[in-house]
Amino acid sequence: MAASFESPADPNRRRFLVTATSVIGGAGIVAAAVPFVASMEPSARAVAAGAPITVDISKLEPGQLITVKWRSRPVWILRRTKKQLAILPSLDARCKDPKSLQPQQLAATQNEYRSLLPEYFVVVAICTHLGCVPNFRPDIAPPDLGPDWKGGFFCPCHGSRYDLAGRVFNGSPAPLNLPVMPYYFMDKTTVRIGETKSGAHSNWRPETW
Ligand code: FES
């Protein structure tokens, strides 16, 4: 069953097809421990219009992923394990844009982890091909994804593959890495999504959004 995302601020923008089952599947591995998180939103209307949201991540365990919504789109916050972080550099040769040269992230997250802090990965959960929501697949070498799979995000619509830094692999129909939106840490366990600490995010102009 498919649903679609459409920005209320720009109804003519391209429609994002979102597979409802993939949302469930994507978060399903951790859903029992951390369900869809209710963030401290100013109001539904303000959030839909683009207001930043504040998310408490104090309960997030290593390896867990939560999904919040910002600008009507799903956003993932993944707390990566040391092992998951250690794998990322070994995947560079398999990525289309291993150094994150395309403007798909804040300048401050243009690093090997595509994040402000290595441990926490914050990213828009929309495939850059045609807008489905990929599945979170942290398992190593599962039968359906093959022996080379080191954990990542798999888009069920047309098979695009991303690593746990949202970098798309060669051979995927998706052209670009997952977009990393403006965010910052208000403190160790509180993330502000939708703006930088200075309030500016003029350097964020992703190709897909
Ligand atoms: S929408 Fe993800 S691969 Fe096509």
Boltz pocket constraint, residues with backbone or C-beta under 6 A from the ligand:
constraints:
  - pocket:
      binder: B
      contacts: [[A, 127], [A, 128], [A, 129], [A, 130], [A, 131], [A, 132], [A, 155], [A, 156], [A, 157], [A, 158], [A, 159], [A, 160], [A, 173], [A, 174]]
      max_distance: 6.0
